[in-house]
Amino acid sequence: WILDGFPRTSAQLRGTRWLDHGVRAVLLRVSEDTARSRVLGRKRSDDAADRFERRMAAERERMPELLEELALRIPLLECDAERPLVEVVATIVRELGRWYP
């Protein structure tokens, strides 16, 4: 199964015991400009510029520690998600195939 955006904090990670049982993580790296463009381009009612800026500020603060802790516990695939979607998906499928032959 896929958990999108979980864990979001180091506290959530530390409280998650099942991560030690064959779980893998995929980190989709994009620039803040790309993330802003994609989120605001969805035109959803909850996608406002001010909300995006608050969320990104929170992510910038907590992500370095979270990623460091996560990488110590489970394999972490980092994927350049600036590329076209078809290339990103192909990379993820290829790498997951190596983990789960």
PyMOL commands that set and color helices and strands:
alter all, ss='L'
color gray80, all
select helices_A, chain A and resi 10-14+17-20+32-41+49-73+85-99
alter helices_A, ss='H'
color red, helices_A
select strands_A, chain A and resi 25-29+76-80
alter strands_A, ss='S'
color yellow, strands_A
deselect
rebuild
show_as cartoon
